[in-house]
């Protein structure tokens, strides 16, 4: 099982002029992605790590539609 570690971060663009409701971390946390699993199956773990206010569905639609961006 091979894996790679990278920093992950979310952008809360629901209200771009309000940065106090969901402040973004100053330094993005590390997440270990497994290369034997599709990214789509690992998004829930990233979501939990970030405690992101977005629904997981919005992330999975993006990765499903544009898989080459990942």
C-alpha positions as CSV (number, residue, x, y, z in Angstrom):
1,X,0.0,0.0,0.0
2,X,1.6,3.2,-1.1
3,X,0.5,6.6,0.0
4,X,1.4,10.3,-0.2
5,X,1.0,13.1,2.2
6,X,-0.1,16.6,1.3
7,X,-1.6,19.6,2.9
8,X,-5.4,20.1,2.4
9,X,-7.5,23.2,2.8
10,X,-10.9,24.4,1.9
11,X,-12.2,27.7,0.7
12,X,-15.5,28.8,2.1
13,X,-16.9,30.9,-0.7
14,X,-20.5,31.0,0.6
15,X,-19.9,34.6,1.7
16,X,-16.5,35.9,0.4
17,X,-16.7,39.1,2.5
18,X,-17.2,37.3,5.9
19,X,-14.1,35.6,7.1
20,X,-15.1,35.4,10.8
21,X,-17.8,32.7,10.5
22,X,-15.5,30.0,9.1
23,X,-11.9,31.2,9.5
24,X,-9.5,29.2,7.4
25,X,-6.5,27.6,9.1
26,X,-3.3,29.6,8.9
27,X,-1.4,26.4,8.0
28,X,-3.2,23.7,6.2
29,X,-3.2,20.3,8.0
30,X,-1.6,17.2,6.5
31,X,-3.6,14.3,5.1
32,X,-2.3,11.0,3.9
33,X,-3.9,9.8,0.6
34,X,-3.8,6.1,-0.2
35,X,-2.9,5.5,-3.9
36,X,-4.8,2.2,-4.0
37,X,-8.1,4.0,-3.2
38,X,-9.9,6.4,-5.5
39,X,-9.8,10.0,-4.3
40,X,-13.6,10.1,-4.3
41,X,-13.6,7.5,-1.5
42,X,-11.2,9.5,0.6
43,X,-13.0,12.9,0.5
44,X,-15.0,12.1,3.6
45,X,-11.8,11.7,5.6
46,X,-10.5,15.1,4.3
47,X,-13.9,16.6,5.2
48,X,-13.7,15.4,8.8
49,X,-10.1,16.6,9.2
50,X,-11.0,20.1,8.0
51,X,-14.3,20.3,9.8
52,X,-15.5,22.0,6.7
53,X,-19.0,23.6,6.7
54,X,-19.7,22.4,3.2
55,X,-21.6,19.2,2.5
56,X,-19.5,16.3,1.3
57,X,-21.7,16.0,-1.8
58,X,-20.5,19.3,-3.2
59,X,-16.9,18.1,-3.1
60,X,-17.7,14.7,-4.6
61,X,-19.5,16.2,-7.6
62,X,-16.5,18.4,-8.3
63,X,-14.0,15.5,-8.2
64,X,-16.3,13.3,-10.2
65,X,-16.8,15.9,-12.9
66,X,-13.2,17.0,-13.1
67,X,-11.0,14.0,-12.0
68,X,-8.0,15.2,-13.9
69,X,-7.7,18.2,-11.7
70,X,-6.7,15.9,-8.8
